[in-house]
């Protein structure tokens, strides 16, 4: 699981940044839920390296990130 320490005052919590970042990955996908040509057709097709896909699959199962994504209604 992901754990963060030493949060600085005046900054968003790390979970907020992660929620924003992880919310962008599904949008970049070129499928029915994404913004690519096969979805909403707002952007061009984006190819993801295998390492990025693997990392995303790992992150999607992290408890902290699941909570952050659910708070934004993203998956």
LINNOR-V31376 format. One record per backbone hydrogen bond with DSSP energy under -1.0 kcal/mol. NH is the residue of the N-H (numbers start at 1). CO is the residue of the C=O. Records with the same first field share a line. If there is no record, write none. Layout:
NH: CO, CO
This chain:
11: 8
16: 13
17: 13
18: 14
19: 15
20: 16
21: 17
22: 18
23: 19
24: 21
25: 21
28: 24
34: 31
35: 27
36: 29
39: 36
40: 34
41: 36
42: 35
43: 35
53: 49
54: 50
55: 51
56: 52
57: 53
58: 54
59: 55
60: 56
61: 58
62: 59
66: 62
67: 63
68: 64
69: 65
70: 66
71: 67
72: 69
74: 69
